[in-house]
Amino acid sequence: MGFGGPIGLIVVGLILALAFNTQQVGPLEVTTLGWILVLAGVLWLVLTVVQQNTKRRHTTTATTTDAHGRQATTQRTDESDPPPPPAV
């Protein structure tokens, strides 16, 4: 996910919320629709930022047994950054 979608939704929402006075389309006011789009865009933007800033943790556990029946367990934990979003 990139930042273009959420920012575009916020811009369209602000245009609808602030550019029109009291226009109605059916039972819905255009300004109300604009503010709903702004809130949805902000939520989408926050979720995108949180998702891109999380680290991934991978844990590997290996157990080996020797000829005498003794077991040894090794655990390794790797943290890595998530891959970047695909370029469009």
PDB file with SEQRES, HELIX, SHEET and CRYST1 records, atoms N, CA, C and O in Angstrom:
SEQRES   1 A   88  MET GLY PHE GLY GLY PRO ILE GLY LEU ILE VAL VAL GLY          
SEQRES   2 A   88  LEU ILE LEU ALA LEU ALA PHE ASN THR GLN GLN VAL GLY          
SEQRES   3 A   88  PRO LEU GLU VAL THR THR LEU GLY TRP ILE LEU VAL LEU          
SEQRES   4 A   88  ALA GLY VAL LEU TRP LEU VAL LEU THR VAL VAL GLN GLN          
SEQRES   5 A   88  ASN THR LYS ARG ARG HIS THR THR THR ALA THR THR THR          
SEQRES   6 A   88  ASP ALA HIS GLY ARG GLN ALA THR THR GLN ARG THR ASP          
SEQRES   7 A   88  GLU SER ASP PRO PRO PRO PRO PRO ALA VAL                      
HELIX    1 AA1 GLY A    4  ALA A   19  1                                  16    
HELIX    2 AA2 VAL A   30  GLN A   52  1                                  23    
SHEET    1 AA1 2 GLN A  24  VAL A  25  0                                        
SHEET    2 AA1 2 LEU A  28  GLU A  29 -1                                        
SHEET    1 AA2 2 ARG A  56  THR A  65  0                                        
SHEET    2 AA2 2 GLN A  71  SER A  80 -1                                        
CRYST1    1.000    1.000    1.000  90.00  90.00  90.00 P 1           1          
ATOM      1  N   MET A   1       0.840  -1.177   0.000  1.00  0.00           N  
ATOM      2  CA  MET A   1       0.000   0.000   0.000  1.00  0.00           C  
ATOM      3  C   MET A   1       0.884   1.238   0.000  1.00  0.00           C  
ATOM      4  O   MET A   1       1.925   1.288   0.655  1.00  0.00           O  
ATOM      5  N   GLY A   2       0.443   2.217  -0.742  1.00  0.00           N  
ATOM      6  CA  GLY A   2       1.165   3.478  -0.765  1.00  0.00           C  
ATOM      7  C   GLY A   2       0.373   4.552  -0.043  1.00  0.00           C  
ATOM      8  O   GLY A   2      -0.613   4.279   0.642  1.00  0.00           O  
ATOM      9  N   PHE A   3       0.832   5.771  -0.218  1.00  0.00           N  
ATOM     10  CA  PHE A   3       0.172   6.897   0.442  1.00  0.00           C  
ATOM     11  C   PHE A   3      -0.767   7.657  -0.484  1.00  0.00           C  
ATOM     12  O   PHE A   3      -1.483   8.550  -0.030  1.00  0.00           O  
ATOM     13  N   GLY A   4      -0.780   7.325  -1.770  1.00  0.00           N  
ATOM     14  CA  GLY A   4      -1.579   8.075  -2.733  1.00  0.00           C  
ATOM     15  C   GLY A   4      -3.078   7.945  -2.522  1.00  0.00           C  
ATOM     16  O   GLY A   4      -3.801   8.939  -2.591  1.00  0.00           O  
ATOM     17  N   GLY A   5      -3.551   6.742  -2.266  1.00  0.00           N  
ATOM     18  CA  GLY A   5      -4.984   6.521  -2.067  1.00  0.00           C  
ATOM     19  C   GLY A   5      -5.558   7.283  -0.888  1.00  0.00           C  
ATOM     20  O   GLY A   5      -6.547   8.001  -1.039  1.00  0.00           O  
ATOM     21  N   PRO A   6      -4.947   7.136   0.300  1.00  0.00           N  
ATOM     22  CA  PRO A   6      -5.485   7.868   1.447  1.00  0.00           C  
ATOM     23  C   PRO A   6      -5.425   9.385   1.283  1.00  0.00           C  
ATOM     24  O   PRO A   6      -6.357  10.091   1.667  1.00  0.00           O  
ATOM     25  N   ILE A   7      -4.330   9.884   0.715  1.00  0.00           N  
ATOM     26  CA  ILE A   7      -4.215  11.337   0.535  1.00  0.00           C  
ATOM     27  C   ILE A   7      -5.233  11.826  -0.481  1.00  0.00           C  
ATOM     28  O   ILE A   7      -5.824  12.890  -0.300  1.00  0.00           O  
ATOM     29  N   GLY A   8      -5.445  11.064  -1.548  1.00  0.00           N  
ATOM     30  CA  GLY A   8      -6.467  11.433  -2.528  1.00  0.00           C  
ATOM     31  C   GLY A   8      -7.856  11.456  -1.923  1.00  0.00           C  
ATOM     32  O   GLY A   8      -8.649  12.350  -2.216  1.00  0.00           O  
ATOM     33  N   LEU A   9      -8.159  10.468  -1.069  1.00  0.00           N  
ATOM     34  CA  LEU A   9      -9.464  10.424  -0.413  1.00  0.00           C  
ATOM     35  C   LEU A   9      -9.648  11.615   0.530  1.00  0.00           C  
ATOM     36  O   LEU A   9     -10.740  12.176   0.616  1.00  0.00           O  
ATOM     37  N   ILE A  10      -8.590  11.997   1.231  1.00  0.00           N  
ATOM     38  CA  ILE A  10      -8.661  13.159   2.127  1.00  0.00           C  
ATOM     39  C   ILE A  10      -8.895  14.432   1.316  1.00  0.00           C  
ATOM     40  O   ILE A  10      -9.702  15.278   1.701  1.00  0.00           O  
ATOM     41  N   VAL A  11      -8.185  14.568   0.187  1.00  0.00           N  
ATOM     42  CA  VAL A  11      -8.337  15.775  -0.641  1.00  0.00           C  
ATOM     43  C   VAL A  11      -9.759  15.872  -1.195  1.00  0.00           C  
ATOM     44  O   VAL A  11     -10.375  16.937  -1.136  1.00  0.00           O  
ATOM     45  N   VAL A  12     -10.279  14.778  -1.728  1.00  0.00           N  
ATOM     46  CA  VAL A  12     -11.649  14.800  -2.267  1.00  0.00           C  
ATOM     47  C   VAL A  12     -12.645  15.102  -1.148  1.00  0.00           C  
ATOM     48  O   VAL A  12     -13.587  15.869  -1.347  1.00  0.00           O  
ATOM     49  N   GLY A  13     -12.440  14.507   0.018  1.00  0.00           N  
ATOM     50  CA  GLY A  13     -13.331  14.770   1.147  1.00  0.00           C  
ATOM     51  C   GLY A  13     -13.301  16.222   1.594  1.00  0.00           C  
ATOM     52  O   GLY A  13     -14.342  16.805   1.897  1.00  0.00           O  
ATOM     53  N   LEU A  14     -12.093  16.814   1.636  1.00  0.00           N  
ATOM     54  CA  LEU A  14     -12.003  18.223   2.029  1.00  0.00           C  
ATOM     55  C   LEU A  14     -12.636  19.142   0.992  1.00  0.00           C  
ATOM     56  O   LEU A  14     -13.244  20.150   1.351  1.00  0.00           O  
ATOM     57  N   ILE A  15     -12.501  18.809  -0.283  1.00  0.00           N  
ATOM     58  CA  ILE A  15     -13.145  19.618  -1.326  1.00  0.00           C  
ATOM     59  C   ILE A  15     -14.661  19.560  -1.162  1.00  0.00           C  
ATOM     60  O   ILE A  15     -15.334  20.588  -1.231  1.00  0.00           O  
ATOM     61  N   LEU A  16     -15.199  18.365  -0.946  1.00  0.00           N  
ATOM     62  CA  LEU A  16     -16.652  18.242  -0.766  1.00  0.00           C  
ATOM     63  C   LEU A  16     -17.123  18.913   0.524  1.00  0.00           C  
ATOM     64  O   LEU A  16     -18.194  19.518   0.557  1.00  0.00           O  
ATOM     65  N   ALA A  17     -16.324  18.805   1.583  1.00  0.00           N  
ATOM     66  CA  ALA A  17     -16.745  19.352   2.877  1.00  0.00           C  
ATOM     67  C   ALA A  17     -16.654  20.868   2.935  1.00  0.00           C  
ATOM     68  O   ALA A  17     -17.482  21.513   3.578  1.00  0.00           O  
ATOM     69  N   LEU A  18     -15.648  21.450   2.263  1.00  0.00           N  
ATOM     70  CA  LEU A  18     -15.414  22.883   2.427  1.00  0.00           C  
ATOM     71  C   LEU A  18     -15.851  23.732   1.237  1.00  0.00           C  
ATOM     72  O   LEU A  18     -16.065  24.934   1.392  1.00  0.00           O  
ATOM     73  N   ALA A  19     -15.988  23.139   0.063  1.00  0.00           N  
ATOM     74  CA  ALA A  19     -16.301  23.942  -1.117  1.00  0.00           C  
ATOM     75  C   ALA A  19     -17.796  24.146  -1.316  1.00  0.00           C  
ATOM     76  O   ALA A  19     -18.209  25.129  -1.931  1.00  0.00           O  
ATOM     77  N   PHE A  20     -18.607  23.235  -0.805  1.00  0.00           N  
ATOM     78  CA  PHE A  20     -20.048  23.358  -0.989  1.00  0.00           C  
ATOM     79  C   PHE A  20     -20.683  23.891   0.287  1.00  0.00           C  
ATOM     80  O   PHE A  20     -20.253  23.581   1.398  1.00  0.00           O  
ATOM     81  N   ASN A  21     -21.726  24.706   0.094  1.00  0.00           N  
ATOM     82  CA  ASN A  21     -22.405  25.257   1.269  1.00  0.00           C  
ATOM     83  C   ASN A  21     -23.406  24.248   1.821  1.00  0.00           C  
ATOM     84  O   ASN A  21     -23.067  23.476   2.718  1.00  0.00           O  
ATOM     85  N   THR A  22     -24.603  24.241   1.316  1.00  0.00           N  
ATOM     86  CA  THR A  22     -25.613  23.297   1.794  1.00  0.00           C  
ATOM     87  C   THR A  22     -26.256  22.610   0.598  1.00  0.00           C  
ATOM     88  O   THR A  22     -27.438  22.815   0.322  1.00  0.00           O  
ATOM     89  N   GLN A  23     -25.504  21.820  -0.090  1.00  0.00           N  
ATOM     90  CA  GLN A  23     -26.008  21.052  -1.226  1.00  0.00           C  
ATOM     91  C   GLN A  23     -26.473  19.700  -0.720  1.00  0.00           C  
ATOM     92  O   GLN A  23     -25.828  19.093   0.135  1.00  0.00           O  
ATOM     93  N   GLN A  24     -27.596  19.228  -1.251  1.00  0.00           N  
ATOM     94  CA  GLN A  24     -28.083  17.908  -0.882  1.00  0.00           C  
ATOM     95  C   GLN A  24     -28.210  17.054  -2.126  1.00  0.00           C  
ATOM     96  O   GLN A  24     -28.671  17.512  -3.172  1.00  0.00           O  
ATOM     97  N   VAL A  25     -27.796  15.809  -1.994  1.00  0.00           N  
ATOM     98  CA  VAL A  25     -27.995  14.812  -3.039  1.00  0.00           C  
ATOM     99  C   VAL A  25     -28.863  13.743  -2.410  1.00  0.00           C  
ATOM    100  O   VAL A  25     -28.374  12.889  -1.670  1.00  0.00           O  
ATOM    101  N   GLY A  26     -30.151  13.791  -2.705  1.00  0.00           N  
ATOM    102  CA  GLY A  26     -31.088  12.882  -2.054  1.00  0.00           C  
ATOM    103  C   GLY A  26     -31.174  13.221  -0.575  1.00  0.00           C  
ATOM    104  O   GLY A  26     -31.305  14.391  -0.217  1.00  0.00           O  
ATOM    105  N   PRO A  27     -31.101  12.215   0.289  1.00  0.00           N  
ATOM    106  CA  PRO A  27     -31.193  12.479   1.730  1.00  0.00           C  
ATOM    107  C   PRO A  27     -29.845  12.815   2.373  1.00  0.00           C  
ATOM    108  O   PRO A  27     -29.781  12.985   3.590  1.00  0.00           O  
ATOM    109  N   LEU A  28     -28.770  12.916   1.588  1.00  0.00           N  
ATOM    110  CA  LEU A  28     -27.433  13.100   2.144  1.00  0.00           C  
ATOM    111  C   LEU A  28     -26.881  14.465   1.782  1.00  0.00           C  
ATOM    112  O   LEU A  28     -26.961  14.886   0.628  1.00  0.00           O  
ATOM    113  N   GLU A  29     -26.324  15.156   2.762  1.00  0.00           N  
ATOM    114  CA  GLU A  29     -25.675  16.429   2.494  1.00  0.00           C  
ATOM    115  C   GLU A  29     -24.264  16.182   1.986  1.00  0.00           C  
ATOM    116  O   GLU A  29     -23.582  15.267   2.448  1.00  0.00           O  
ATOM    117  N   VAL A  30     -23.826  16.999   1.032  1.00  0.00           N  
ATOM    118  CA  VAL A  30     -22.507  16.840   0.433  1.00  0.00           C  
ATOM    119  C   VAL A  30     -21.406  17.109   1.459  1.00  0.00           C  
ATOM    120  O   VAL A  30     -20.370  16.445   1.441  1.00  0.00           O  
ATOM    121  N   THR A  31     -21.621  18.073   2.350  1.00  0.00           N  
ATOM    122  CA  THR A  31     -20.596  18.359   3.360  1.00  0.00           C  
ATOM    123  C   THR A  31     -20.414  17.181   4.320  1.00  0.00           C  
ATOM    124  O   THR A  31     -19.292  16.879   4.726  1.00  0.00           O  
ATOM    125  N   THR A  32     -21.503  16.521   4.681  1.00  0.00           N  
ATOM    126  CA  THR A  32     -21.408  15.346   5.552  1.00  0.00           C  
ATOM    127  C   THR A  32     -20.647  14.231   4.855  1.00  0.00           C  
ATOM    128  O   THR A  32     -19.800  13.576   5.463  1.00  0.00           O  
ATOM    129  N   LEU A  33     -20.944  14.015   3.586  1.00  0.00           N  
ATOM    130  CA  LEU A  33     -20.221  13.013   2.811  1.00  0.00           C  
ATOM    131  C   LEU A  33     -18.729  13.351   2.750  1.00  0.00           C  
ATOM    132  O   LEU A  33     -17.883  12.461   2.838  1.00  0.00           O  
ATOM    133  N   GLY A  34     -18.417  14.623   2.602  1.00  0.00           N  
ATOM    134  CA  GLY A  34     -17.020  15.049   2.568  1.00  0.00           C  
ATOM    135  C   GLY A  34     -16.287  14.733   3.859  1.00  0.00           C  
ATOM    136  O   GLY A  34     -15.161  14.236   3.831  1.00  0.00           O  
ATOM    137  N   TRP A  35     -16.914  15.016   4.983  1.00  0.00           N  
ATOM    138  CA  TRP A  35     -16.261  14.734   6.269  1.00  0.00           C  
ATOM    139  C   TRP A  35     -16.113  13.234   6.506  1.00  0.00           C  
ATOM    140  O   TRP A  35     -15.133  12.792   7.104  1.00  0.00           O  
ATOM    141  N   ILE A  36     -17.078  12.458   6.041  1.00  0.00           N  
ATOM    142  CA  ILE A  36     -16.952  10.995   6.151  1.00  0.00           C  
ATOM    143  C   ILE A  36     -15.762  10.514   5.336  1.00  0.00           C  
ATOM    144  O   ILE A  36     -15.008   9.655   5.793  1.00  0.00           O  
ATOM    145  N   LEU A  37     -15.581  11.059   4.124  1.00  0.00           N  
ATOM    146  CA  LEU A  37     -14.437  10.675   3.293  1.00  0.00           C  
ATOM    147  C   LEU A  37     -13.106  11.101   3.928  1.00  0.00           C  
ATOM    148  O   LEU A  37     -12.115  10.376   3.843  1.00  0.00           O  
ATOM    149  N   VAL A  38     -13.091  12.266   4.558  1.00  0.00           N  
ATOM    150  CA  VAL A  38     -11.878  12.723   5.239  1.00  0.00           C  
ATOM    151  C   VAL A  38     -11.515  11.759   6.373  1.00  0.00           C  
ATOM    152  O   VAL A  38     -10.356  11.364   6.502  1.00  0.00           O  
ATOM    153  N   LEU A  39     -12.491  11.384   7.188  1.00  0.00           N  
ATOM    154  CA  LEU A  39     -12.227  10.460   8.294  1.00  0.00           C  
ATOM    155  C   LEU A  39     -11.758   9.101   7.780  1.00  0.00           C  
ATOM    156  O   LEU A  39     -10.842   8.507   8.350  1.00  0.00           O  
ATOM    157  N   ALA A  40     -12.375   8.606   6.710  1.00  0.00           N  
ATOM    158  CA  ALA A  40     -11.951   7.324   6.132  1.00  0.00           C  
ATOM    159  C   ALA A  40     -10.526   7.420   5.587  1.00  0.00           C  
ATOM    160  O   ALA A  40      -9.740   6.486   5.741  1.00  0.00           O  
ATOM    161  N   GLY A  41     -10.195   8.526   4.961  1.00  0.00           N  
ATOM    162  CA  GLY A  41      -8.844   8.713   4.436  1.00  0.00           C  
ATOM    163  C   GLY A  41      -7.799   8.790   5.534  1.00  0.00           C  
ATOM    164  O   GLY A  41      -6.712   8.226   5.400  1.00  0.00           O  
ATOM    165  N   VAL A  42      -8.117   9.481   6.618  1.00  0.00           N  
ATOM    166  CA  VAL A  42      -7.175   9.582   7.747  1.00  0.00           C  
ATOM    167  C   VAL A  42      -6.969   8.201   8.377  1.00  0.00           C  
ATOM    168  O   VAL A  42      -5.841   7.832   8.699  1.00  0.00           O  
ATOM    169  N   LEU A  43      -8.046   7.444   8.552  1.00  0.00           N  
ATOM    170  CA  LEU A  43      -7.931   6.102   9.111  1.00  0.00           C  
ATOM    171  C   LEU A  43      -7.083   5.209   8.203  1.00  0.00           C  
ATOM    172  O   LEU A  43      -6.230   4.466   8.688  1.00  0.00           O  
ATOM    173  N   TRP A  44      -7.309   5.277   6.909  1.00  0.00           N  
ATOM    174  CA  TRP A  44      -6.543   4.498   5.935  1.00  0.00           C  
ATOM    175  C   TRP A  44      -5.060   4.891   5.986  1.00  0.00           C  
ATOM    176  O   TRP A  44      -4.183   4.029   5.929  1.00  0.00           O  
ATOM    177  N   LEU A  45      -4.789   6.191   6.093  1.00  0.00           N  
ATOM    178  CA  LEU A  45      -3.410   6.674   6.159  1.00  0.00           C  
ATOM    179  C   LEU A  45      -2.709   6.178   7.431  1.00  0.00           C  
ATOM    180  O   LEU A  45      -1.554   5.754   7.373  1.00  0.00           O  
ATOM    181  N   VAL A  46      -3.390   6.227   8.564  1.00  0.00           N  
ATOM    182  CA  VAL A  46      -2.808   5.755   9.826  1.00  0.00           C  
ATOM    183  C   VAL A  46      -2.511   4.261   9.746  1.00  0.00           C  
ATOM    184  O   VAL A  46      -1.439   3.822  10.164  1.00  0.00           O  
ATOM    185  N   LEU A  47      -3.448   3.474   9.215  1.00  0.00           N  
ATOM    186  CA  LEU A  47      -3.219   2.037   9.092  1.00  0.00           C  
ATOM    187  C   LEU A  47      -2.057   1.732   8.151  1.00  0.00           C  
ATOM    188  O   LEU A  47      -1.297   0.798   8.405  1.00  0.00           O  
ATOM    189  N   THR A  48      -1.902   2.490   7.083  1.00  0.00           N  
ATOM    190  CA  THR A  48      -0.788   2.299   6.153  1.00  0.00           C  
ATOM    191  C   THR A  48       0.543   2.595   6.835  1.00  0.00           C  
ATOM    192  O   THR A  48       1.504   1.843   6.670  1.00  0.00           O  
ATOM    193  N   VAL A  49       0.605   3.674   7.592  1.00  0.00           N  
ATOM    194  CA  VAL A  49       1.850   4.032   8.289  1.00  0.00           C  
ATOM    195  C   VAL A  49       2.203   2.980   9.334  1.00  0.00           C  
ATOM    196  O   VAL A  49       3.368   2.601   9.460  1.00  0.00           O  
ATOM    197  N   VAL A  50       1.219   2.507  10.078  1.00  0.00           N  
ATOM    198  CA  VAL A  50       1.472   1.486  11.101  1.00  0.00           C  
ATOM    199  C   VAL A  50       1.955   0.196  10.450  1.00  0.00           C  
ATOM    200  O   VAL A  50       2.895  -0.431  10.940  1.00  0.00           O  
ATOM    201  N   GLN A  51       1.328  -0.201   9.366  1.00  0.00           N  
ATOM    202  CA  GLN A  51       1.706  -1.440   8.694  1.00  0.00           C  
ATOM    203  C   GLN A  51       3.121  -1.366   8.123  1.00  0.00           C  
ATOM    204  O   GLN A  51       3.860  -2.349   8.178  1.00  0.00           O  
ATOM    205  N   GLN A  52       3.497  -0.234   7.587  1.00  0.00           N  
ATOM    206  CA  GLN A  52       4.822  -0.116   6.991  1.00  0.00           C  
ATOM    207  C   GLN A  52       5.927   0.044   8.027  1.00  0.00           C  
ATOM    208  O   GLN A  52       7.099  -0.150   7.706  1.00  0.00           O  
ATOM    209  N   ASN A  53       5.584   0.390   9.242  1.00  0.00           N  
ATOM    210  CA  ASN A  53       6.604   0.594  10.271  1.00  0.00           C  
ATOM    211  C   ASN A  53       6.735  -0.576  11.244  1.00  0.00           C  
ATOM    212  O   ASN A  53       7.461  -0.470  12.231  1.00  0.00           O  
ATOM    213  N   THR A  54       6.053  -1.681  10.989  1.00  0.00           N  
ATOM    214  CA  THR A  54       6.169  -2.833  11.878  1.00  0.00           C  
ATOM    215  C   THR A  54       7.310  -3.731  11.423  1.00  0.00           C  
ATOM    216  O   THR A  54       7.605  -3.829  10.232  1.00  0.00           O  
ATOM    217  N   LYS A  55       7.936  -4.375  12.375  1.00  0.00           N  
ATOM    218  CA  LYS A  55       8.989  -5.335  12.063  1.00  0.00           C  
ATOM    219  C   LYS A  55       8.402  -6.740  12.141  1.00  0.00           C  
ATOM    220  O   LYS A  55       7.467  -7.006  12.896  1.00  0.00           O  
ATOM    221  N   ARG A  56       8.973  -7.621  11.345  1.00  0.00           N  
ATOM    222  CA  ARG A  56       8.521  -9.006  11.360  1.00  0.00           C  
ATOM    223  C   ARG A  56       9.495  -9.837  12.179  1.00  0.00           C  
ATOM    224  O   ARG A  56      10.709  -9.663  12.080  1.00  0.00           O  
ATOM    225  N   ARG A  57       8.954 -10.741  12.988  1.00  0.00           N  
ATOM    226  CA  ARG A  57       9.770 -11.599  13.823  1.00  0.00           C  
ATOM    227  C   ARG A  57       9.543 -13.045  13.392  1.00  0.00           C  
ATOM    228  O   ARG A  57       8.406 -13.495  13.251  1.00  0.00           O  
ATOM    229  N   HIS A  58      10.636 -13.758  13.187  1.00  0.00           N  
ATOM    230  CA  HIS A  58      10.574 -15.146  12.759  1.00  0.00           C  
ATOM    231  C   HIS A  58      11.416 -15.969  13.729  1.00  0.00           C  
ATOM    232  O   HIS A  58      12.600 -15.692  13.919  1.00  0.00           O  
ATOM    233  N   THR A  59      10.808 -16.976  14.339  1.00  0.00           N  
ATOM    234  CA  THR A  59      11.508 -17.818  15.302  1.00  0.00           C  
ATOM    235  C   THR A  59      11.645 -19.222  14.733  1.00  0.00           C  
ATOM    236  O   THR A  59      10.675 -19.810  14.254  1.00  0.00           O  
ATOM    237  N   THR A  60      12.878 -19.756  14.793  1.00  0.00           N  
ATOM    238  CA  THR A  60      13.149 -21.108  14.322  1.00  0.00           C  
ATOM    239  C   THR A  60      13.669 -21.926  15.501  1.00  0.00           C  
ATOM    240  O   THR A  60      14.586 -21.497  16.200  1.00  0.00           O  
ATOM    241  N   THR A  61      13.084 -23.106  15.721  1.00  0.00           N  
ATOM    242  CA  THR A  61      13.511 -23.991  16.788  1.00  0.00           C  
ATOM    243  C   THR A  61      13.929 -25.320  16.179  1.00  0.00           C  
ATOM    244  O   THR A  61      13.183 -25.920  15.405  1.00  0.00           O  
ATOM    245  N   ALA A  62      15.130 -25.779  16.532  1.00  0.00           N  
ATOM    246  CA  ALA A  62      15.632 -27.060  16.033  1.00  0.00           C  
ATOM    247  C   ALA A  62      16.007 -27.942  17.219  1.00  0.00           C  
ATOM    248  O   ALA A  62      16.674 -27.494  18.151  1.00  0.00           O  
ATOM    249  N   THR A  63      15.570 -29.208  17.176  1.00  0.00           N  
ATOM    250  CA  THR A  63      15.903 -30.170  18.223  1.00  0.00           C  
ATOM    251  C   THR A  63      16.679 -31.317  17.588  1.00  0.00           C  
ATOM    252  O   THR A  63      16.232 -31.917  16.611  1.00  0.00           O  
ATOM    253  N   THR A  64      17.840 -31.613  18.151  1.00  0.00           N  
ATOM    254  CA  THR A  64      18.652 -32.721  17.643  1.00  0.00           C  
ATOM    255  C   THR A  64      18.846 -33.759  18.747  1.00  0.00           C  
ATOM    256  O   THR A  64      18.902 -33.421  19.929  1.00  0.00           O  
ATOM    257  N   THR A  65      18.947 -35.016  18.349  1.00  0.00           N  
ATOM    258  CA  THR A  65      19.154 -36.115  19.283  1.00  0.00           C  
ATOM    259  C   THR A  65      20.403 -36.879  18.865  1.00  0.00           C  
ATOM    260  O   THR A  65      20.550 -37.253  17.702  1.00  0.00           O  
ATOM    261  N   ASP A  66      21.308 -37.111  19.826  1.00  0.00           N  
ATOM    262  CA  ASP A  66      22.528 -37.858  19.494  1.00  0.00           C  
ATOM    263  C   ASP A  66      22.299 -39.356  19.703  1.00  0.00           C  
ATOM    264  O   ASP A  66      21.188 -39.779  20.020  1.00  0.00           O  
ATOM    265  N   ALA A  67      23.355 -40.155  19.523  1.00  0.00           N  
ATOM    266  CA  ALA A  67      23.243 -41.616  19.611  1.00  0.00           C  
ATOM    267  C   ALA A  67      22.921 -42.104  21.019  1.00  0.00           C  
ATOM    268  O   ALA A  67      22.401 -43.209  21.171  1.00  0.00           O  
ATOM    269  N   HIS A  68      23.210 -41.327  22.039  1.00  0.00           N  
ATOM    270  CA  HIS A  68      22.955 -41.716  23.426  1.00  0.00           C  
ATOM    271  C   HIS A  68      21.577 -41.264  23.906  1.00  0.00           C  
ATOM    272  O   HIS A  68      21.232 -41.482  25.068  1.00  0.00           O  
ATOM    273  N   GLY A  69      20.788 -40.642  23.040  1.00  0.00           N  
ATOM    274  CA  GLY A  69      19.443 -40.225  23.403  1.00  0.00           C  
ATOM    275  C   GLY A  69      19.360 -38.846  24.032  1.00  0.00           C  
ATOM    276  O   GLY A  69      18.293 -38.440  24.493  1.00  0.00           O  
ATOM    277  N   ARG A  70      20.465 -38.125  24.059  1.00  0.00           N  
ATOM    278  CA  ARG A  70      20.439 -36.771  24.619  1.00  0.00           C  
ATOM    279  C   ARG A  70      19.924 -35.806  23.564  1.00  0.00           C  
ATOM    280  O   ARG A  70      20.254 -35.921  22.383  1.00  0.00           O  
ATOM    281  N   GLN A  71      19.119 -34.862  24.000  1.00  0.00           N  
ATOM    282  CA  GLN A  71      18.542 -33.884  23.075  1.00  0.00           C  
ATOM    283  C   GLN A  71      19.107 -32.502  23.338  1.00  0.00           C  
ATOM    284  O   GLN A  71      19.356 -32.116  24.480  1.00  0.00           O  
ATOM    285  N   ALA A  72      19.301 -31.776  22.267  1.00  0.00           N  
ATOM    286  CA  ALA A  72      19.741 -30.383  22.361  1.00  0.00           C  
ATOM    287  C   ALA A  72      18.781 -29.541  21.515  1.00  0.00           C  
ATOM    288  O   ALA A  72      18.483 -29.878  20.369  1.00  0.00           O  
ATOM    289  N   THR A  73      18.314 -28.459  22.093  1.00  0.00           N  
ATOM    290  CA  THR A  73      17.367 -27.583  21.406  1.00  0.00           C  
ATOM    291  C   THR A  73      18.031 -26.233  21.164  1.00  0.00           C  
ATOM    292  O   THR A  73      18.634 -25.651  22.066  1.00  0.00           O  
ATOM    293  N   THR A  74      17.912 -25.749  19.942  1.00  0.00           N  
ATOM    294  CA  THR A  74      18.461 -24.447  19.561  1.00  0.00           C  
ATOM    295  C   THR A  74      17.324 -23.580  19.041  1.00  0.00           C  
ATOM    296  O   THR A  74      16.534 -24.011  18.201  1.00  0.00           O  
ATOM    297  N   GLN A  75      17.251 -22.357  19.545  1.00  0.00           N  
ATOM    298  CA  GLN A  75      16.197 -21.442  19.099  1.00  0.00           C  
ATOM    299  C   GLN A  75      16.850 -20.168  18.580  1.00  0.00           C  
ATOM    300  O   GLN A  75      17.724 -19.594  19.229  1.00  0.00           O  
ATOM    301  N   ARG A  76      16.410 -19.734  17.395  1.00  0.00           N  
ATOM    302  CA  ARG A  76      16.954 -18.528  16.773  1.00  0.00           C  
ATOM    303  C   ARG A  76      15.791 -17.609  16.393  1.00  0.00           C  
ATOM    304  O   ARG A  76      14.809 -18.050  15.796  1.00  0.00           O  
ATOM    305  N   THR A  77      15.914 -16.333  16.743  1.00  0.00           N  
ATOM    306  CA  THR A  77      14.881 -15.350  16.416  1.00  0.00           C  
ATOM    307  C   THR A  77      15.497 -14.272  15.523  1.00  0.00           C  
ATOM    308  O   THR A  77      16.525 -13.682  15.856  1.00  0.00           O  
ATOM    309  N   ASP A  78      14.850 -14.027  14.385  1.00  0.00           N  
ATOM    310  CA  ASP A  78      15.292 -13.003  13.444  1.00  0.00           C  
ATOM    311  C   ASP A  78      14.224 -11.924  13.342  1.00  0.00           C  
ATOM    312  O   ASP A  78      13.033 -12.224  13.250  1.00  0.00           O  
ATOM    313  N   GLU A  79      14.653 -10.677  13.358  1.00  0.00           N  
ATOM    314  CA  GLU A  79      13.743  -9.561  13.116  1.00  0.00           C  
ATOM    315  C   GLU A  79      14.145  -8.899  11.814  1.00  0.00           C  
ATOM    316  O   GLU A  79      15.324  -8.642  11.574  1.00  0.00           O  
ATOM    317  N   SER A  80      13.171  -8.628  10.986  1.00  0.00           N  
ATOM    318  CA  SER A  80      13.476  -7.990   9.708  1.00  0.00           C  
ATOM    319  C   SER A  80      12.399  -6.965   9.379  1.00  0.00           C  
ATOM    320  O   SER A  80      11.266  -7.039   9.854  1.00  0.00           O  
ATOM    321  N   ASP A  81      12.789  -6.025   8.565  1.00  0.00           N  
ATOM    322  CA  ASP A  81      11.839  -5.021   8.104  1.00  0.00           C  
ATOM    323  C   ASP A  81      10.958  -5.634   7.034  1.00  0.00           C  
ATOM    324  O   ASP A  81      11.415  -6.502   6.291  1.00  0.00           O  
ATOM    325  N   PRO A  82       9.705  -5.207   6.933  1.00  0.00           N  
ATOM    326  CA  PRO A  82       8.851  -5.728   5.867  1.00  0.00           C  
ATOM    327  C   PRO A  82       9.353  -5.246   4.511  1.00  0.00           C  
ATOM    328  O   PRO A  82      10.008  -4.208   4.424  1.00  0.00           O  
ATOM    329  N   PRO A  83       9.055  -5.981   3.475  1.00  0.00           N  
ATOM    330  CA  PRO A  83       9.506  -5.548   2.153  1.00  0.00           C  
ATOM    331  C   PRO A  83       8.802  -4.247   1.739  1.00  0.00           C  
ATOM    332  O   PRO A  83       7.678  -3.994   2.174  1.00  0.00           O  
ATOM    333  N   PRO A  84       9.439  -3.436   0.920  1.00  0.00           N  
ATOM    334  CA  PRO A  84       8.796  -2.189   0.492  1.00  0.00           C  
ATOM    335  C   PRO A  84       7.606  -2.491  -0.411  1.00  0.00           C  
ATOM    336  O   PRO A  84       7.550  -3.549  -1.037  1.00  0.00           O  
ATOM    337  N   PRO A  85       6.661  -1.567  -0.477  1.00  0.00           N  
ATOM    338  CA  PRO A  85       5.507  -1.785  -1.344  1.00  0.00           C  
ATOM    339  C   PRO A  85       5.934  -1.840  -2.801  1.00  0.00           C  
ATOM    340  O   PRO A  85       6.919  -1.209  -3.184  1.00  0.00           O  
ATOM    341  N   PRO A  86       5.201  -2.586  -3.613  1.00  0.00           N  
ATOM    342  CA  PRO A  86       5.591  -2.675  -5.036  1.00  0.00           C  
ATOM    343  C   PRO A  86       5.425  -1.351  -5.735  1.00  0.00           C  
ATOM    344  O   PRO A  86       4.489  -0.598  -5.469  1.00  0.00           O  
ATOM    345  N   ALA A  87       6.357  -1.076  -6.641  1.00  0.00           N  
ATOM    346  CA  ALA A  87       6.300   0.170  -7.413  1.00  0.00           C  
ATOM    347  C   ALA A  87       5.262   0.028  -8.509  1.00  0.00           C  
ATOM    348  O   ALA A  87       5.170  -1.003  -9.175  1.00  0.00           O  
ATOM    349  N   VAL A  88       4.498   1.067  -8.677  1.00  0.00           N  
ATOM    350  CA  VAL A  88       3.450   1.021  -9.709  1.00  0.00           C  
ATOM    351  C   VAL A  88       3.854   1.822 -10.895  1.00  0.00           C  
ATOM    352  O   VAL A  88       3.104   1.905 -11.868  1.00  0.00           O  
TER     353      VAL A  88                                                      
END                                                                             
